[in-house]
Amino acid sequence: MSWQEEIRANRKAKAEAARLDETARTGNEIALMKAAADVARADRDQDAAHAERAREIREKERAKRRAGRKAKWERLTGFARSHVVDGLIYGIALVSFAMAAPAMSGYGEDVYRSPLGGFLPLITELGMWAFAIAVLVSRVKAPDRPVWGFQAGVWVFGTLAFLTNAVHGWSQGFDAALIMGVVSVAGVVAHQLAIATPPRSKAQRAADKLAAARAAKTHAAARAALKAAAAQIDAEGNARLTYAPGTFEVRRFRRRLIPVAPDLDVVGPPDAFDAELARLLGSSHTDPDPEPGPGGGIATDPGPPPDPVRDGTIPPIPDRPAPGRTAKRRVRSGPATKTGRDAHFEALRARFDKAIEAGDIDPETASIYKIAKTLRCGKPAAKRLLTEQRDTDQD
C-alpha cells in the first residue's frame, strides 16, 4: 500500500469515528430530550389530576352547601306551613301589645306621678300573657293536669287590662275607650281561642267523653271495692286488705258492688257446661234400646228421663223466704228435660228471687225495664220472670 492509500484510509477511519461520535452524541441528546418530555408530561398529568381533584372537592362542597341551604329552607317553609295559624295569632298578639303597652306606660306615669308608673303594662298586659302561656305549656307537658286556674287568671287579668285601657281612653270618648280596651285584649283572646284551646273533631270529643266516663266508673269501682274490702290482720297486728274478685255492677250512688252474671238472652256459642249438660241430657233420648222389646222388635218406653237436679248434675236452687213475707214456690210446666238455656234461666230465676228478698225488686210495682237493668238481662227474660211471679202471687 502506498502512502496515499494509507492517508485515505486514515481519513476514512477518522470520518467514520467522527460520524459515530456524532451519532452517539445525537442519541444522547434525543434520550435526554425524551426523558425531559416524559418528565414534563408526568408533571402535566399530575397537575391535571390535582386540578380535577380540587374541582371535584369544590363541586362537593358547593353541592353540600346547596343541600344545606335547601334543607334549611324546607325546614323553614315546613314550619311556616304547619304554623300558619300560630304566626297569624302571634302577629295579632304582637301588634296588640305594641299598641297597648306604650299607652299603659304613659298612663301609669300620669297616674303615679313617677317614672315607676311606666311598669304598669307589666301587670295589665304581661300578667294575662303569663297565664295564657302557662295554659299552653301545661296542656303540652301535662295534658291530664287541669288548667282552670290558669284560665281564670287569664280572664281576670284580661278583664283588668280591658278596664284599665278603657278608663284611659274614656277621656277621649266612648269609642276611644272601647277601641283601646278591645286592642289590649285582642291578642290574648285570639291566643286562647285558636292556640291554647284548639278545636277538636267530633270523633276526638266522643273519645274524650268515653275515656272520662271510663275513668270515672273505674274510680267508682275502685272506691266501692275499697269500701267492701275485708281486713286481714296477722299475729303481729299488721293489717292487709283482701278483695273478692269477680264481675260486679257499680252502684255509684250507694257506693257498692252488685255481683252480676252474663246476659242470658244473648245468643252465642255454648260454653263447656252447656255442651256437657246437653250431651248428658240428650244421650237419654238418642241412645237406642240395646235389645228389642217383646213386641217383635218394637222399642219399649225407656221411662222418664233422669232429673239433673236429683242426679246431682245441676245443684238445686234453694228457696229462701224473705223476712216479713212468704215466698211461694212456682209451679213450672213443660218437659222434665232441661237444656243449657233452661239451666241458665233457672239461675236467673234464683237471682230474681234473691233480688225480691233483698228488696231491690218489688214484683207488684216493678217494670220490665227495671228488672232487666237490675238483673243485667234482656227484656224477654225479664218479662217472663215478672209474668211467672205475678201468676204465682195470684194463685
C-alpha positions as CSV (number, residue, x, y, z in Angstrom):
1,M,0.0,0.0,0.0
2,S,1.2,3.4,-0.9
3,W,1.3,6.3,1.4
4,Q,-1.5,7.9,-0.4
5,E,-3.8,5.0,0.2
6,E,-2.8,4.9,3.8
7,I,-3.6,8.6,4.1
8,R,-7.1,8.0,2.5
9,A,-7.7,5.1,4.9
10,N,-6.8,7.2,7.9
11,R,-9.1,9.9,6.7
12,K,-11.8,7.5,6.2
13,A,-11.4,6.0,9.7
14,K,-11.3,9.4,11.2
15,A,-14.5,10.3,9.3
16,E,-16.2,7.1,10.5
17,A,-15.1,7.8,14.1
18,A,-16.4,11.3,13.8
19,R,-19.7,10.0,12.4
20,L,-20.0,7.5,15.2
21,D,-19.3,10.2,17.8
22,E,-21.9,12.5,16.2
23,T,-24.4,9.6,16.2
24,A,-23.7,8.9,19.8
25,R,-24.0,12.5,20.8
26,T,-27.2,12.8,18.9
27,G,-28.6,9.7,20.6
28,N,-27.8,11.0,24.0
29,E,-29.4,14.3,23.2
30,I,-32.5,12.5,21.9
31,A,-32.6,10.4,25.0
32,L,-32.3,13.4,27.2
33,M,-34.9,15.2,25.3
34,K,-37.2,12.2,25.5
35,A,-36.6,11.9,29.3
36,A,-37.3,15.6,29.7
37,A,-40.5,15.2,27.7
38,D,-41.6,12.3,29.8
39,V,-41.0,14.3,33.0
40,A,-42.9,17.3,31.6
41,R,-45.8,15.0,30.6
42,A,-45.8,13.4,34.1
43,D,-45.8,16.9,35.6
44,R,-48.7,18.0,33.4
45,D,-50.7,14.8,34.2
46,Q,-50.1,15.3,37.9
47,D,-51.1,19.0,37.7
48,A,-54.3,18.0,35.7
49,A,-55.1,15.3,38.3
50,H,-54.6,17.8,41.1
51,A,-56.8,20.3,39.3
52,E,-59.5,17.7,38.7
53,R,-59.4,16.6,42.4
54,A,-59.6,20.2,43.5
55,R,-62.6,20.8,41.1
56,E,-64.4,17.7,42.5
57,I,-63.8,18.9,46.0
58,R,-65.2,22.3,45.2
59,E,-68.2,20.7,43.5
60,K,-68.9,18.6,46.5
61,E,-68.6,21.5,48.9
62,R,-70.8,23.5,46.6
63,A,-73.4,20.7,46.5
64,K,-73.2,20.3,50.3
65,R,-73.8,24.0,50.8
66,R,-76.6,23.9,48.3
67,A,-78.2,20.9,50.1
68,G,-77.8,22.6,53.4
69,R,-79.5,25.7,52.2
70,K,-82.3,23.7,50.7
71,A,-82.8,21.7,53.9
72,K,-82.9,24.9,56.0
73,W,-85.4,26.4,53.6
74,E,-87.5,23.3,53.6
75,R,-87.5,23.3,57.4
76,L,-88.3,26.9,57.5
77,T,-91.1,26.7,54.9
78,G,-92.4,23.5,56.5
79,F,-92.5,25.1,59.9
80,A,-94.3,28.1,58.4
81,R,-96.8,25.9,56.6
82,S,-97.5,23.9,59.8
83,H,-97.8,27.0,62.0
84,V,-99.7,29.4,59.8
85,V,-102.4,29.9,62.4
86,D,-99.8,30.4,65.1
87,G,-98.0,33.0,63.0
88,L,-101.2,34.9,62.4
89,I,-102.3,34.8,66.0
90,Y,-98.9,35.8,67.5
91,G,-98.8,38.6,64.9
92,I,-102.1,39.9,66.3
93,A,-100.7,39.5,69.8
94,L,-97.5,41.4,68.9
95,V,-99.4,44.3,67.3
96,S,-101.9,44.4,70.3
97,F,-99.0,44.5,72.8
98,A,-97.1,47.1,70.8
99,M,-100.2,49.4,70.7
100,A,-101.3,48.9,74.3
101,A,-98.1,48.8,76.3
102,P,-96.8,52.3,75.5
103,A,-100.2,53.8,76.2
104,M,-100.4,52.0,79.5
105,S,-96.8,53.0,80.3
106,G,-97.6,56.7,79.8
107,Y,-100.9,56.3,81.6
108,G,-99.1,54.8,84.6
109,E,-96.6,57.7,84.8
110,D,-99.5,60.1,84.8
111,V,-101.4,58.2,87.5
112,Y,-98.5,57.6,89.8
113,R,-96.7,60.9,89.1
114,S,-93.5,58.9,88.9
115,P,-91.4,57.1,86.3
116,L,-92.2,53.9,88.2
117,G,-95.7,54.1,86.8
118,G,-94.2,53.1,83.4
119,F,-94.1,49.5,84.7
120,L,-98.0,49.3,84.6
121,P,-98.0,47.2,81.4
122,L,-96.1,44.5,83.2
123,I,-99.3,44.0,85.3
124,T,-102.0,44.7,82.8
125,E,-100.5,43.3,79.6
126,L,-97.8,40.8,80.6
127,G,-100.0,39.5,83.5
128,M,-102.6,38.0,81.2
129,W,-100.0,36.8,78.8
130,A,-98.1,35.0,81.6
131,F,-101.3,33.0,82.4
132,A,-102.0,32.4,78.7
133,I,-98.6,30.9,78.1
134,A,-99.0,28.9,81.3
135,V,-102.2,27.3,79.9
136,L,-100.4,26.3,76.7
137,V,-97.3,24.9,78.4
138,S,-99.4,22.9,80.9
139,R,-101.5,21.4,78.1
140,V,-98.4,20.4,76.2
141,K,-96.3,19.0,79.1
142,A,-99.1,17.6,81.3
143,P,-102.3,17.0,79.3
144,D,-104.0,15.4,82.3
145,R,-103.4,18.4,84.5
146,P,-106.4,20.7,85.0
147,V,-105.8,24.3,83.7
148,W,-108.9,26.0,85.0
149,G,-106.8,28.0,87.5
150,F,-104.6,29.4,84.7
151,Q,-107.7,30.1,82.6
152,A,-109.2,32.0,85.4
153,G,-106.0,34.1,85.7
154,V,-106.2,34.8,82.0
155,W,-109.7,36.1,82.2
156,V,-109.1,38.0,85.5
157,F,-106.0,39.8,84.2
158,G,-107.7,40.3,80.7
159,T,-110.6,42.0,82.4
160,L,-108.2,44.1,84.4
161,A,-106.4,45.1,81.2
162,F,-109.6,45.9,79.3
163,L,-111.0,48.1,82.1
164,T,-107.7,49.9,82.6
165,N,-107.3,50.7,78.9
166,A,-111.0,51.6,78.7
167,V,-110.6,54.0,81.6
168,H,-107.5,55.5,80.0
169,G,-109.4,56.1,76.7
170,W,-112.6,57.4,78.4
171,S,-111.3,60.9,78.4
172,Q,-111.4,60.9,74.6
173,G,-114.9,59.4,74.4
174,F,-116.7,56.1,74.5
175,D,-115.5,55.0,71.1
176,A,-111.8,55.6,72.1
177,A,-112.4,53.7,75.4
178,L,-113.9,50.7,73.6
179,I,-111.2,50.6,71.0
180,M,-108.3,50.8,73.5
181,G,-109.9,48.1,75.7
182,V,-110.5,45.8,72.7
183,V,-107.0,46.2,71.4
184,S,-105.4,45.4,74.7
185,V,-107.1,42.0,75.0
186,A,-107.5,41.1,71.3
187,G,-104.2,39.2,71.2
188,V,-104.8,37.1,74.3
189,V,-108.4,36.3,73.3
190,A,-107.3,35.1,69.9
191,H,-104.5,33.1,71.5
192,Q,-106.8,31.3,73.9
193,L,-109.4,30.5,71.2
194,A,-107.1,29.3,68.5
195,I,-103.9,28.0,70.1
196,A,-104.4,27.3,73.8
197,T,-107.8,25.6,73.1
198,P,-107.5,24.1,69.6
199,P,-110.7,22.8,68.1
200,R,-111.3,19.1,68.2
201,S,-113.2,16.8,65.8
202,K,-116.4,15.0,66.7
203,A,-114.5,11.7,67.0
204,Q,-112.0,13.2,69.4
205,R,-114.7,14.7,71.6
206,A,-116.5,11.4,71.6
207,A,-113.3,9.6,72.5
208,D,-112.5,12.0,75.3
209,K,-116.0,11.7,76.7
210,L,-115.8,7.9,76.6
211,A,-112.3,8.0,78.3
212,A,-113.6,10.3,81.0
213,A,-116.7,8.1,81.7
214,R,-114.5,5.0,81.7
215,A,-112.1,6.7,84.2
216,A,-115.0,7.8,86.4
217,K,-116.6,4.4,86.5
218,T,-113.2,2.7,87.2
219,H,-112.6,5.1,90.0
220,A,-116.0,4.5,91.4
221,A,-115.5,0.7,91.2
222,A,-112.1,1.0,93.0
223,R,-113.7,3.1,95.8
224,A,-116.6,0.6,96.2
225,A,-114.1,-2.3,96.2
226,L,-112.1,-0.5,98.9
227,K,-115.2,0.1,100.9
228,A,-116.2,-3.6,100.7
229,A,-112.7,-4.9,101.3
230,A,-112.0,-7.0,104.3
231,A,-109.0,-6.6,106.6
232,Q,-106.8,-9.5,107.3
233,I,-104.7,-9.0,110.5
234,D,-101.8,-11.2,111.4
235,A,-100.5,-12.1,114.8
236,E,-98.3,-9.0,114.9
237,G,-101.1,-6.6,114.3
238,N,-100.3,-5.9,110.7
239,A,-103.4,-5.3,108.5
240,R,-103.8,-6.3,104.8
241,L,-106.8,-5.7,102.7
242,T,-108.3,-8.6,100.8
243,Y,-110.7,-8.3,97.9
244,A,-113.2,-10.7,96.3
245,P,-112.5,-11.0,92.6
246,G,-115.4,-11.3,90.1
247,T,-117.7,-9.3,87.9
248,F,-119.8,-6.6,89.6
249,E,-122.2,-3.8,88.7
250,V,-121.1,-0.5,90.1
251,R,-123.7,1.4,92.1
252,R,-122.0,4.8,92.3
253,F,-124.7,6.5,94.4
254,R,-124.8,3.8,97.0
255,R,-121.1,3.0,96.5
256,R,-121.4,-0.7,96.4
257,L,-120.7,-3.6,94.1
258,I,-123.5,-5.9,92.9
259,P,-122.4,-9.3,91.5
260,V,-123.7,-9.8,88.0
261,A,-123.8,-12.8,85.6
262,P,-123.6,-12.7,81.8
263,D,-126.7,-11.7,79.9
264,L,-128.8,-14.8,79.5
265,D,-130.7,-13.5,76.4
266,V,-127.6,-13.1,74.3
267,V,-127.4,-16.0,71.8
268,G,-123.9,-17.2,71.4
269,P,-121.7,-20.3,71.3
270,P,-122.5,-22.6,74.3
271,D,-119.9,-22.9,77.0
272,A,-118.4,-26.1,78.3
273,F,-121.2,-26.5,80.9
274,D,-123.9,-26.2,78.3
275,A,-122.2,-28.7,76.0
276,E,-121.7,-31.2,78.7
277,L,-125.2,-30.8,80.0
278,A,-126.7,-31.1,76.5
279,R,-124.7,-34.3,75.9
280,L,-125.8,-35.9,79.2
281,L,-129.5,-35.0,78.7
282,G,-129.6,-35.7,75.0
283,S,-128.0,-39.2,75.4
284,S,-131.1,-40.5,77.3
285,H,-133.2,-39.7,74.2
286,T,-130.8,-40.7,71.4
287,D,-129.4,-43.9,72.7
288,P,-131.3,-46.9,71.0
289,D,-132.7,-49.7,73.0
290,P,-129.9,-52.4,73.0
291,E,-132.4,-55.2,73.0
292,P,-135.7,-55.4,71.1
293,G,-138.9,-55.3,73.1
294,P,-141.4,-58.2,73.4
295,G,-143.4,-56.8,70.6
296,G,-141.2,-58.3,67.9
297,G,-138.6,-55.6,67.5
298,I,-140.7,-52.6,68.8
299,A,-138.7,-50.5,71.3
300,T,-140.2,-50.1,74.7
301,D,-140.6,-46.9,76.7
302,P,-137.3,-46.2,78.5
303,G,-139.2,-44.4,81.2
304,P,-139.0,-40.8,82.4
305,P,-135.7,-39.1,81.6
306,P,-133.3,-38.5,84.5
307,D,-133.7,-35.4,86.6
308,P,-130.3,-33.5,86.5
309,V,-131.1,-31.8,89.8
310,R,-131.9,-35.1,91.5
311,D,-128.9,-36.8,89.9
312,G,-126.5,-34.1,91.1
313,T,-125.7,-32.8,87.6
314,I,-127.2,-29.4,88.5
315,P,-127.1,-28.2,92.1
316,P,-130.6,-27.5,93.5
317,I,-131.7,-23.8,93.9
318,P,-132.6,-23.1,97.5
319,D,-135.9,-21.3,98.1
320,R,-135.4,-18.9,101.0
321,P,-138.4,-16.8,102.0
322,A,-137.8,-13.1,102.5
323,P,-138.2,-11.7,106.0
324,G,-141.8,-10.5,106.6
325,R,-143.3,-12.3,103.6
326,T,-143.7,-15.9,102.4
327,A,-142.1,-16.8,99.1
328,K,-144.3,-19.1,97.0
329,R,-142.8,-21.9,95.0
330,R,-143.7,-21.6,91.4
331,V,-145.3,-24.4,89.5
332,R,-143.3,-24.9,86.4
333,S,-144.8,-26.6,83.4
334,G,-143.1,-28.1,80.5
335,P,-141.0,-31.2,79.8
336,A,-138.8,-32.6,82.5
337,T,-135.7,-32.3,80.3
338,K,-133.9,-29.0,80.6
339,T,-131.5,-27.7,78.0
340,G,-128.5,-25.5,78.9
341,R,-130.5,-22.3,78.3
342,D,-133.2,-23.6,80.7
343,A,-130.5,-24.2,83.3
344,H,-129.3,-20.6,82.8
345,F,-132.9,-19.4,83.2
346,E,-133.1,-21.3,86.5
347,A,-130.1,-19.4,87.7
348,L,-131.6,-16.1,86.5
349,R,-134.8,-17.0,88.4
350,A,-132.8,-17.6,91.5
351,R,-131.2,-14.2,91.2
352,F,-134.6,-12.8,90.7
353,D,-135.8,-14.4,94.0
354,K,-132.8,-13.0,95.8
355,A,-133.4,-9.6,94.5
356,I,-137.0,-9.8,95.7
357,E,-135.8,-11.0,99.1
358,A,-133.3,-8.1,99.3
359,G,-135.9,-5.6,98.5
360,D,-134.3,-4.4,95.2
361,I,-137.3,-5.5,93.2
362,D,-141.0,-5.2,94.1
363,P,-142.9,-7.5,91.7
364,E,-146.1,-5.6,92.2
365,T,-144.7,-2.2,91.0
366,A,-141.5,-3.1,89.2
367,S,-141.4,-2.7,85.4
368,I,-139.7,-4.9,82.9
369,Y,-137.1,-2.3,82.2
370,K,-136.1,-2.1,85.9
371,I,-135.9,-5.9,86.3
372,A,-133.7,-6.2,83.1
373,K,-131.5,-3.4,84.4
374,T,-131.2,-4.9,87.9
375,L,-130.6,-8.4,86.8
376,R,-128.4,-7.4,83.8
377,C,-130.5,-9.5,81.4
378,G,-132.7,-9.0,78.4
379,K,-136.3,-7.7,78.3
380,P,-137.8,-11.0,77.2
381,A,-136.3,-12.8,80.2
382,A,-137.4,-10.0,82.5
383,K,-141.0,-10.1,81.1
384,R,-141.1,-13.9,81.6
385,L,-139.9,-13.6,85.2
386,L,-142.4,-10.9,86.0
387,T,-145.3,-12.8,84.4
388,E,-144.5,-16.0,86.3
389,Q,-144.1,-14.1,89.6
390,R,-147.4,-12.3,89.2
391,D,-149.2,-15.6,88.2
392,T,-147.7,-17.2,91.2
393,D,-148.8,-14.4,93.5
394,Q,-152.3,-14.5,92.1
395,D,-152.5,-18.3,92.8
